[in-house]
Amino acid sequence: MSTWIEVADGVHQRRYNPVDISVVVIVGGDELLVVDTRNNPAEGAELITDIGTRFDPPIRYVVNTHAHYDHTFGNQVFGPGSDLDVPILGHARIQEHYRRYEAPRLAKVKADPAAEPDKSWAAVELTPPTRRVEEPTTLSVGGRQVRLLPQPPGHTDTDLVLHVPDVDVWVVGDLVEESGPPMFGSGSYPLGWPLVLFELLDAIGPTARIIPGHGQVVDRQFVLEQAEMLTHVADLIRQAWHAGMTIEEALASDLPWPLPGEVLRSALRQGFEALAEQD
């Protein structure tokens, strides 16, 4: 577990194990905005303690960068019915994403903890955002402006990016990953993901600091290289599909995949499903 790092004036990142998730605290005057809540209520409670130890102002807002468990399963200790009871903001589609993906997975693990023994989810109650973000929105955090920018489908269909314009810091969730390869998890869109990044790059300046969902702060060049790599993956998925390959045949072929097979299998499955719908 790391300590808090001040990425820019009043913007702090801490990386937590497991999964090296980035949590971000944005300080504005006498208020705090917290980005992502870790992967169960115990970890969320630990996060609250860590924030209280490091920062004096109270938490005013929580923002989820997307729906996945490692970013939202701590929501319940921040939101309605909790001691804090602060607004949680997130992409408008998180509730639907929960219904399709997180809720069935959570129910399976609760019924049979051995299904995913690394998950401590017995006490998890799915807690979606209390404020749905459907279009670009600006929050005032103690007078400091923070922009919330819901994205088209990419890593998921619930991706939301934050921009702190006075210091040009971007918090991009798992649209960018630094400490491991991009993950094509539940509800991923491997064919559209690179396009989302290229659109973001149009707005990201050369000196911007970018906080990924996992790993250390990166620059614009890193995001560009990841977008180009994801474009290569998308092109190979299309090539395999049009050649009539199965997923296993595509993985065993001499196609120049830039990522390991355990990462690509879900990308191929989701890419093939999208291409089948287009035919």
N, C-alpha and C positions, 0 to 999 in steps of 0.2 A: 504494500500500500504506500502511495506517495504522500507528499504533503501538498498544501496549496501553493500554486505557482501563479504569480501575477503576470498574465499574458500581456496586458496593457493596463493603463490606469483604470482601476476599478473593475477589471474583468479577470476572474480567477478560475483556474482549472485544477481539478484534482482527479487523479486516475486511481480507480479502485479495482482490486481483484475480488471475485473472479472476473474473467473476460476483459480486464483492462478497460473498463468503461470510463469515459470522460463525464464528470459532473462539472458544471460551470455555475459560478455565482457572479452575477452582475450587480455591482453596488451603485446605487443612484441616490445621492443625498442620504436620507434617513430610512431608506428601504432597500430590500434585496429582491432580486429575481433569481430563482434556482432553475437550472435546466437539467431535467431528467432525475429519476428518483431511485435508481438501482432495481434489484430484481426480486425483492420480497420485503415485507413490512419490517423485519428485523434490520435488514440493511438500510431501509429508509430511515428507521429510527436512529441508527448509527450515524447516518448522514446528517440528520437534524442536530445531533449532539456535536458533530464535528463543525458544523456551520456556527452553532452557538458559541463554541470555544474560540473560533477564529474571528468572527464578525460580531459587531455590536448591534447594527440595525436589525429590525424584525424582517421576516420573510413576508413579502407583499404578494408575490406571484410565483407559481410554478408553471413551467412550460415543458411539454413533452415534444421531443424532436420526431418521434414516430411511435408506432404502437407496440413494438416488440417488448417481450417480457423484461429484458435486462435494462430497459429504459423507463418502464412504467409500472412494474409490479410493486413498487414502493409507494405508489400514489396514495394508498388508503391512509397513511399516517400524516399526510399533508392536507387532504381534502375534506369533504363533508363528513361530519361526525367525529373528526379527529380533534385533538386539542388545538391544533393550528387553524384548521378550517379556512384555508386560503384558496383563492381561485386557482384552478388548474386549467391551462389553455393548451389546446392541441388541435391538430388537423380535424376537419369536420368528419372525416371517414373513420376515425379511430373506433367508434362504437361498432360500426359494421365489421371492421377488421377483427375486433375482439370476437364478434359472433361467429365469424368464419374460421378463425385460426386459434387465437389465444384461449377462448373458452373451451373448445373441445380438448385442446392439449392439456390445459389445467385440470379439467375434469378427469382425464385419463391418469394423470400423475397422482391426483388426490386419491383415486380409486386403487391405484397400484404404484406406490412410491418407487418400487424397483424398476419401473419402466424408464425412469430418468433419475437414477440415484444421486446425481449431483445437484438436483434441484430441491430447495427447501421451500416448498410451496403449500404446506398444509394450512397455513394461516392466511394465504392470499385471498383477498376479495377483489375481483376486477373492479377498478375504479376509473372509468373514463374521464376525460376532461370535462369540467363543468362549464367551460366556454369553448364552443366550437369555432375554429378559425377557418372561414371559407374564402377569404380574400385578404390581400395585404393589409396588415393592421399595425398601427403604431401604439405602443404602450408608453406611458410616462412612469418611470420608476424613480420616485423622488425627484421628478423634474428632468430626468435623463431619458432621452428618446431611445427606444429599442424597437426595431422593425421586425415583425413576424411575417414570414413569406411562405405560404403553403405552396408546395411544388407539384408538378404533374407526376404521374406514377414513375417511380425509379427504383430505389432500393425497396420501397413499398409504395402503396397508394396513400400513405399517411405522412409522408415526409414534410417537415416544416423546418425552415432555415431561419435563424435569427441573425440580424445585423445590428451592430452597435456603431452607428455612423461617426460619432465624435472621435473614436479611436480606430475605426475601420477594422473591426474584428467581426469575423463570421463564425457562427456556430452551426455546423452543417449535419450533425448526427451521422448516421451510417451511410449517407450518400458518399462519404469519404472515410476510408479506414487506413490508418498508418501502421499499427502494430501487427497487422495480419492482412491477409487478402480480403478484397471485398466479398461479403457474404450474401449469397442469394437465398435468403431465408424465406419464411412464410410470406406469401403475397408479393414476391419480387417480380420486377419487370425488366429482364435482362436486355430486351431489345430497345426499350425506351430510356433506360438508365443513363447511357452516355449522352443522349440528347439533353437530358435535364442538366447534367454537369456543364455541357457546352453553353447552355443558356445562362447558367449561373456565372460562368467565366466571363460572359459579356459584361457583367456588373461588377466583377471583382477586380480591383486595381492591382498594380504590380507590387505595391508595398503592403497589401492586406495580410493580416494574420488570420489563419483558418484553423479552427479547432474541430478535429474529426470526432466521430463517435467513439473511437477506440484509438489510443495512441497519442503521440506528442503533436504539438502545433506544427502545421505545415504552411507552405507558401503556395502562391498561384501556380508555379511551375509543377509542383507535386500534383495538384488537382488536374492540371492539363495532361500530365502523363497518365494519371489514372483514367481519365476520360478516354484517352487514346487506346489504352489497354482494354477498357470495357467495349469500345467500338470494335476492336479486333475480335473479342469474344462474341459479340453480337453477329458480326459478319460470318464467323465460323459456324455459329448455330444455324444461320440461314443456309450456309453451304451444305451442312450435314443434312438438314431437312430436305432441301431440294434434290440431294443425292439419294434420298429414300433410306437413309441410315436409321437404325434404332439408336437409342441413347448409348447402349453398351458398344455398339459398332462405332459410333462416333468417338467415344473415349478410347477405343482400341486402335483407331485409325492413325494415319500419319499426319493428320491435321495438326498444325503447329499451335496447340493450346498453350496459353501463357500461364495457366493456373492448374493446380493439382486436381485430379479426378474427383476427390471427395467434395471439392468446392463446385466443380463444373456439373456434377450430376443433376443437382437441383436447377441450375441455370438452363441446362438442356431441356429438362422436363417442362419448365415454365415457358421457355422459348418455343418449344415444339407445340405446346398447347395454344399459345398465342398465334402461331403460324397456321395451325389447323383451323382456328376460328376465322382466319382471313380467307382461307380457300373456299 
